[in-house]
Amino acid sequence: MRVSFHKSDIISVENARIEGDFVVTSSSGIIEDLRRAVLNLDLDQVRATAQEAVRQGVDPVEAIENGLSKGIREIGHKFETGEVFLMELVLGSEAMKAGIEIFRPLLSAQRMKRQSTGTVVIGTVRGDIHDMGKNLVTVMLEAAGFEVTDLGVDVSPEKFVEQVMAVKAHIVAMSSLLTTSAPEQRIVMDALEKKGIRRSLKVAVGGAAVTPQLAQEMKADGYSDNAVDSVDIFKKLMNS
């Protein structure tokens, strides 16, 4: 008998065993496949492997933390050391997001199983519609265990304040690429101050229009010019 396989049918045989006529992968095997798929920037394979993980009842928390997150952290490290370019980091982030979306329904039911690193509200400020850097930071933070509310782009100060209060955020993060939109970050901080909640949370700023000097002038608690470093900065903010 001749048997043919599709690419999506091929799985890693590492940590697999034979049961009758079937090859059965262990939880660790399919999680390793998720890591490799992200590392290989293979969005289709990430989706296929995540769907198989759900079918097999693999713990979604473990799949994200030890599979998807591990892969994007490796890409982030390679980006830091100059081994890959920004496009690879973007593609890896998109692959990870595709996997997370498949696990998201299960995560809603198991949210308490995954210890949250902290709660973040993030958005691109009013007058700016650029979001690539913000999206990268969001994915990196989710990979590190943060609960992130992404407000999108062109976000008003009122919307930032509303969501910070709604989710009881530990950190509010603002991004701006355009120099014309950078002053909006200061306006958001003023709005937080007027509402009386500025001292109860940390403020992180970033984006091409923001410099360390500007961040200091705004009295921001944290500043980063890249997605990879932002995770460490946010963790430090949580512990300060």
C-alpha positions as CSV (number, residue, x, y, z in Angstrom):
1,M,0.0,0.0,0.0
2,R,1.3,3.4,-0.9
3,V,0.9,6.2,1.7
4,S,1.3,9.9,0.9
5,F,1.7,12.8,3.3
6,H,1.0,16.5,3.1
7,K,3.6,18.9,4.6
8,S,1.1,19.7,7.4
9,D,0.9,16.0,8.3
10,I,4.6,15.8,9.0
11,I,5.6,16.0,12.7
12,S,8.8,15.7,14.6
13,V,9.6,12.1,15.6
14,E,11.6,13.3,18.5
15,N,10.0,12.2,21.8
16,A,7.5,10.1,19.8
17,R,6.4,6.5,20.2
18,I,4.7,3.8,18.1
19,E,1.3,2.5,19.2
20,G,-0.1,0.0,16.8
21,D,-0.2,1.7,13.4
22,F,0.1,5.2,14.8
23,V,2.9,7.5,15.7
24,V,2.0,9.3,18.9
25,T,3.8,12.5,20.0
26,S,4.4,13.4,23.6
27,S,3.4,16.8,24.9
28,S,7.1,17.8,25.0
29,G,7.4,16.8,21.3
30,I,4.6,18.9,20.0
31,I,5.7,21.9,22.2
32,E,9.2,21.6,20.6
33,D,7.5,21.6,17.2
34,L,5.8,24.9,18.1
35,R,9.2,26.4,19.1
36,R,10.8,25.3,15.9
37,A,7.9,26.5,13.7
38,V,8.2,30.0,15.2
39,L,12.0,29.9,14.9
40,N,11.6,28.9,11.2
41,L,9.1,31.8,10.7
42,D,6.6,29.2,9.4
43,L,3.2,30.7,10.2
44,D,1.2,27.9,8.5
45,Q,3.2,25.3,10.4
46,V,2.6,27.2,13.7
47,R,-1.2,27.1,13.0
48,A,-1.2,23.4,12.1
49,T,0.9,22.4,15.1
50,A,-1.2,24.6,17.5
51,Q,-4.4,23.0,16.1
52,E,-2.9,19.5,16.6
53,A,-1.9,20.5,20.2
54,V,-5.4,21.5,20.9
55,R,-6.7,18.3,19.4
56,Q,-4.4,16.3,21.6
57,G,-5.3,18.2,24.7
58,V,-1.9,19.8,25.3
59,D,-1.9,22.4,28.1
60,P,-2.2,25.8,26.2
61,V,-0.2,27.6,28.9
62,E,2.7,25.1,28.6
63,A,2.4,25.3,24.8
64,I,2.7,29.1,24.8
65,E,5.4,29.4,27.5
66,N,7.6,26.6,26.4
67,G,6.8,26.5,22.7
68,L,5.7,29.8,21.1
69,S,7.3,32.1,23.7
70,K,10.6,30.2,23.6
71,G,10.8,30.5,19.9
72,I,10.2,34.3,19.8
73,R,12.7,34.8,22.6
74,E,15.3,33.0,20.6
75,I,14.6,35.2,17.6
76,G,14.7,38.2,19.9
77,H,18.1,37.2,21.1
78,K,19.3,36.7,17.5
79,F,18.0,40.2,16.7
80,E,19.9,41.6,19.6
81,T,23.2,40.0,18.4
82,G,22.6,41.0,14.8
83,E,22.1,37.5,13.5
84,V,18.7,38.3,12.1
85,F,17.0,41.5,10.8
86,L,13.9,43.3,11.9
87,M,11.8,41.6,9.3
88,E,12.6,38.2,10.8
89,L,11.5,39.5,14.2
90,V,8.3,40.8,12.7
91,L,7.6,37.5,10.9
92,G,8.4,35.5,14.1
93,S,6.0,37.7,16.1
94,E,3.3,37.2,13.5
95,A,3.8,33.4,13.7
96,M,3.6,33.5,17.5
97,K,0.4,35.6,17.4
98,A,-1.2,33.1,15.0
99,G,-0.5,30.3,17.5
100,I,-1.8,32.3,20.4
101,E,-5.1,33.0,18.6
102,I,-5.7,29.3,18.3
103,F,-5.0,28.8,22.0
104,R,-6.9,31.9,23.1
105,P,-10.3,30.2,23.7
106,L,-8.7,27.7,26.0
107,L,-6.7,30.4,27.7
108,S,-9.8,32.2,28.7
109,A,-10.9,29.2,30.6
110,Q,-7.5,28.6,32.2
111,R,-6.4,32.2,32.8
112,M,-5.9,31.6,36.5
113,K,-3.4,28.8,35.7
114,R,-0.9,31.2,34.2
115,Q,0.6,33.5,36.7
116,S,0.5,37.0,35.3
117,T,3.7,39.0,35.3
118,G,1.6,42.2,35.3
119,T,-1.1,44.1,33.5
120,V,-0.3,46.6,30.8
121,V,-2.3,49.0,28.7
122,I,-0.5,49.9,25.5
123,G,-1.3,52.1,22.5
124,T,0.0,54.5,19.8
125,V,-0.9,58.0,20.9
126,R,-3.4,60.3,19.2
127,G,-2.4,61.6,15.8
128,D,-0.2,58.6,15.0
129,I,-1.3,55.5,13.1
130,H,2.0,53.6,13.1
131,D,1.9,50.3,15.0
132,M,4.7,47.9,14.0
133,G,6.9,48.7,17.0
134,K,3.9,48.7,19.4
135,N,2.7,45.3,18.0
136,L,6.2,43.8,18.5
137,V,6.3,45.0,22.1
138,T,2.8,43.6,22.7
139,V,3.8,40.2,21.5
140,M,7.0,40.2,23.5
141,L,5.2,41.2,26.6
142,E,2.5,38.5,26.1
143,A,5.3,36.0,25.6
144,A,6.8,37.1,29.0
145,G,3.5,36.5,30.8
146,F,2.0,40.0,30.9
147,E,-1.7,40.6,30.4
148,V,-1.8,43.2,27.7
149,T,-4.7,45.4,26.5
150,D,-3.7,46.8,23.1
151,L,-5.7,50.0,22.4
152,G,-4.4,50.2,18.8
153,V,-3.5,53.5,17.1
154,D,-4.6,57.1,17.3
155,V,-5.6,56.6,21.0
156,S,-6.9,59.6,22.9
157,P,-5.7,60.5,26.4
158,E,-9.2,59.8,27.6
159,K,-9.1,56.3,26.2
160,F,-5.8,55.6,27.9
161,V,-7.2,56.8,31.3
162,E,-10.4,54.8,30.8
163,Q,-8.7,51.5,30.1
164,V,-6.0,51.9,32.8
165,M,-8.8,52.3,35.3
166,A,-10.9,49.5,33.8
167,V,-8.2,46.8,34.0
168,K,-6.4,48.3,37.0
169,A,-3.2,48.4,35.0
170,H,0.2,48.3,36.6
171,I,1.9,49.9,33.5
172,V,0.7,52.2,30.7
173,A,2.9,52.1,27.6
174,M,2.7,54.7,24.9
175,S,4.3,54.8,21.4
176,S,4.8,57.5,18.8
177,L,6.7,57.4,15.6
178,L,5.9,60.9,14.3
179,T,7.6,63.8,16.0
180,T,4.3,65.7,15.8
181,S,2.6,63.1,18.0
182,A,5.3,62.9,20.7
183,P,3.8,65.7,22.8
184,E,0.7,63.6,23.1
185,Q,2.5,61.3,25.5
186,R,3.0,64.2,27.9
187,I,-0.8,65.0,27.5
188,V,-1.6,61.5,28.5
189,M,0.6,61.7,31.5
190,D,-1.1,65.0,32.5
191,A,-4.5,63.3,32.1
192,L,-3.4,60.4,34.4
193,E,-2.2,63.0,36.9
194,K,-5.5,64.9,36.8
195,K,-7.4,61.7,37.4
196,G,-5.3,61.0,40.4
197,I,-3.9,57.7,39.2
198,R,-0.5,58.6,37.9
199,R,1.3,57.7,41.2
200,S,-0.4,54.3,41.3
201,L,1.1,53.0,38.0
202,K,4.3,53.1,35.9
203,V,4.5,54.9,32.6
204,A,6.7,53.6,29.8
205,V,7.3,55.5,26.6
206,G,8.9,54.6,23.3
207,G,8.9,54.9,19.5
208,A,11.1,56.6,17.0
209,A,9.9,60.1,18.0
210,V,10.9,59.6,21.7
211,T,14.5,60.0,22.9
212,P,15.9,59.2,26.4
213,Q,16.1,62.9,27.1
214,L,12.4,63.5,26.2
215,A,11.4,60.5,28.3
216,Q,13.3,62.0,31.2
217,E,11.7,65.4,30.7
218,M,8.3,63.8,30.8
219,K,9.3,62.0,34.0
220,A,8.4,58.6,32.5
221,D,9.3,55.6,34.6
222,G,10.7,53.6,31.7
223,Y,12.0,54.1,28.1
224,S,13.0,51.6,25.4
225,D,13.9,52.0,21.8
226,N,13.4,48.4,20.8
227,A,10.9,45.5,21.6
228,V,13.5,43.1,22.9
229,D,14.7,45.3,25.7
230,S,11.2,46.4,26.6
231,V,10.4,43.1,28.3
232,D,13.3,43.5,30.8
233,I,12.4,47.1,31.4
234,F,8.8,46.3,32.1
235,K,9.8,43.5,34.5
236,K,12.0,46.0,36.4
237,L,9.1,48.4,36.5
238,M,7.0,45.8,38.1
239,N,9.6,45.2,40.8
240,S,10.3,48.9,41.5
